[in-house]
Amino acid sequence: APVFAEERYSARLAENNAAGALVLTVRATDADWGQNARVRYRLSEGRVRGAPLSSYVSVQAETG
């Protein structure tokens, strides 16, 4: 299974950030070989004030 570089990640950000601003970078590695070592990232969908989390933030699947 993939292992994250940190046990827990957190970030604080200023209000009214520009669209596309970097908030946080996470990193995980997998000890498998080749294609099986590939790690892809995604957010679990949640809600913030009734709106989907994905309307506030996104994650780059290949880079975290």
C-alpha positions, 0 to 999 in steps of 0.5 A: 500500500502507498505510504505518505511522507507525513502522517497528517497534513494540514494547511491554512490559507488566506481568504480570497486566494486567487483561483489555482493558488497552491494550498498544500502538497502531499507525497506518497510512495509505493514500494511496488515496481513499475506501473504498480508503484504508481500513486494517484491522488484524489479528494474524498468528496465532502461538502462545505456550507452545502456546496461540494468540496470540489467547488473549492479545491482540486487535486492534481491526480499525478502529483498530489 
